[in-house]
């Protein structure tokens, strides 16, 4: 039995109880096109509220002035559908694909890139991607290709999260390959070292994503994924939740503040973790500026 609408064909195959849902890739393109614009224009509410809270607790008069300007900028961007920041970033996309989903109508990666190209063109967003990183560095003119991370999950839905990443903050991120003997204090020292080296360059107040465990590249992916988590949501593991709070306190004691010094250096620290080798303790830190942009949709 097959049901059609304007965007999607859902097909149910009854084969020993197996159900398969088919999604036209056109729907992915359409969703990403809109998400690119939404993420560029509308600061997530949890980040906006954290900025306002930071303004209330900021001890530096100059820091309070900076936060006032950042908050006003976010309000203007939302009201007028304008980019929060001139660097509208490289499109980073996470897709959680239900194992009972089948895509039709074209290649999924092509569909994702078509959505990014349309979103950045229609939304008059700055195109910042070069096709080859070292020798030619010619702009691709439509902000593609995107960085796409996929994972297979249970169910028949597709969750798409877009997190445009500006490179003022991306350039100040880092990876530290620790050993188990370094322990919790070593992790704290590694994170602080990266933050202090970054200083005011990532346009704080920042949000800090920390990935712990896995391998070198897995920890980096975890730190990026941590930035896609709402900053009002803490890690479910009590010890990592405590680590998030301790790191936030330490970072806000550095005095870096909101760009020109103060007590609001970071709005949140999000930690994600994964299993690792008995000999390793990889730690990655991905920094995001105050324009902590992301958008999400479920198909």
Secondary structure, 3 states (H helix, E strand, C coil): CEEECCCCEEECCCECCECCEEEEHHHHHHHHHHHHHHHHHCCCHHHHHHHHHHHHHCCCHHHHHHHHHHHHHHHHHHHHCCCCCCCCCECEEEEEEECCEEEECCCHHHHHHHHHHHHHHHCCCCCCCECCCCCCCCECCCCCCCEEEEEEECCCCEEEEECCECHHHHCCCEEEEECHHHHHHHHHHHHHHHHHHHHHHHCCCEEEEEEEEECHHHHHHHHHHHHCCCCCCCCCCHHHHHHHHHHHHHHHCCCCCCCCCCCCCEEEEEEEEEEECCCCEEEEEEEECCCCCCEEEEC
